């Protein structure tokens, strides 16, 4: 069972990877580039692991040797379809969908970090011009 948002928000934590909606709402959420890099690495590795599983599932879709009986042939066909079939619930389809989701998460994290860095740099440049007297 998922925890309620209020219990997550109220729980103090020193972990920089912990979700902190109260800090976001107050505009005080801190950006930790090291944590972002770590998260990107975790997501990137997860995509790789999912792709490896997807390759292994392809092999499951090639089960042979059960053709001797009509019932065993039907079982072989169902097992093959469950692994690599065109249905929404095939293992191949589920892995494809998860790879797509994790890839989008990974790419969003990287793009967000880049935009945050660019915005932070632009603000620093503006402050340097203002306080440094440069034009």
C-alpha positions in Angstrom: 0.0 0.0 0.0 1.4 3.4 -1.0 2.0 6.0 1.8 -0.2 9.0 1.9 1.5 12.2 0.6 1.2 13.9 4.0 3.2 11.1 5.6 5.9 11.4 3.0 6.0 15.2 3.3 6.2 15.1 7.1 9.0 12.6 7.3 12.3 14.3 7.9 15.3 12.9 5.9 18.9 13.7 5.3 18.8 11.7 2.1 19.1 14.1 -0.9 17.2 11.7 -3.1 14.1 11.9 -0.9 11.0 13.5 -2.4 10.3 16.9 -0.6 7.0 18.4 -1.8 7.0 21.0 1.0 10.3 22.4 -0.2 9.1 22.5 -3.8 6.0 24.4 -2.8 8.1 26.9 -0.8 10.6 27.3 -3.7 13.5 26.1 -1.5 14.2 22.8 -3.2 17.9 22.4 -3.6 19.5 21.1 -6.7 22.3 18.6 -6.2 24.2 17.8 -9.5 25.8 14.8 -8.0 22.4 13.3 -7.0 21.1 14.0 -10.5 24.1 12.2 -12.1 23.6 9.3 -9.8 19.9 9.1 -10.7 20.7 9.3 -14.4 23.2 6.5 -14.0 20.7 4.3 -12.1 18.1 4.9 -14.8 20.6 4.3 -17.6 21.7 1.0 -16.1 18.0 0.0 -15.6 17.3 0.6 -19.3 20.3 -1.6 -20.2 19.0 -4.4 -17.8 15.5 -4.2 -19.4 17.0 -4.5 -22.9 18.9 -7.5 -21.8 15.7 -9.1 -20.5 14.0 -8.2 -23.7 16.7 -10.2 -25.6 16.3 -13.1 -23.3 12.5 -13.1 -23.8 13.0 -13.3 -27.6 14.7 -16.6 -26.9 11.7 -17.8 -24.9 9.5 -17.2 -27.9 11.3 -20.0 -29.8 10.3 -23.0 -27.7 10.4 -26.1 -29.9 9.9 -29.8 -29.5 6.3 -29.9 -28.2 4.7 -30.7 -31.6 4.1 -34.4 -31.0 0.7 -34.0 -29.5 -2.1 -31.6 -30.4 -2.4 -30.4 -26.8 1.3 -29.9 -26.4 1.4 -27.9 -29.7 -1.3 -25.6 -28.3 0.6 -25.2 -25.1 3.8 -24.4 -27.1 1.9 -21.7 -29.1 0.4 -20.2 -26.0 3.8 -20.0 -24.3 5.4 -18.5 -27.3 2.6 -15.9 -27.6 2.9 -15.1 -23.9 6.6 -14.4 -24.3 6.7 -12.6 -27.7 3.2 -12.3 -29.0 1.4 -9.2 -30.2 -0.9 -9.0 -27.2 -0.7 -6.2 -24.7 0.2 -8.7 -22.0 3.1 -10.4 -23.7 6.4 -10.1 -21.8 8.0 -8.5 -24.9 5.4 -5.8 -25.0 5.6 -5.1 -21.3 9.3 -4.8 -21.4 9.1 -2.5 -24.4 6.7 -0.2 -22.6 8.9 -0.1 -19.5 12.0 0.6 -21.5 10.2 3.5 -23.1 9.0 4.9 -19.7 12.4 4.6 -18.0 14.2 6.1 -21.1 11.8 9.1 -20.9 12.5 9.4 -17.2 16.2 9.3 -17.7 16.2 11.8 -20.6 13.8 14.1 -18.7 16.2 14.1 -15.7 19.2 15.0 -17.9 17.3 17.7 -19.8 16.0 19.2 -16.5 19.5 19.2 -15.0 20.8 21.0 -18.2 18.1 23.6 -18.1 18.6 24.2 -14.4 22.4 24.6 -14.9 21.8 27.0 -17.9 19.3 29.1 -15.8 21.6 29.1 -12.8 24.6 30.2 -15.0 22.5 33.0 -16.7 21.4 34.3 -13.3 25.0 34.2 -12.1 26.1 36.1 -15.2 23.5 38.7 -14.6 24.4 39.2 -11.0 28.1 39.5 -11.9 27.3 42.2 -14.4 25.1 44.0 -11.9 27.4 43.8 -9.0 30.7 43.8 -10.9 29.8 46.9 -12.9 30.3 45.1 -16.2 28.0 45.8 -19.2 
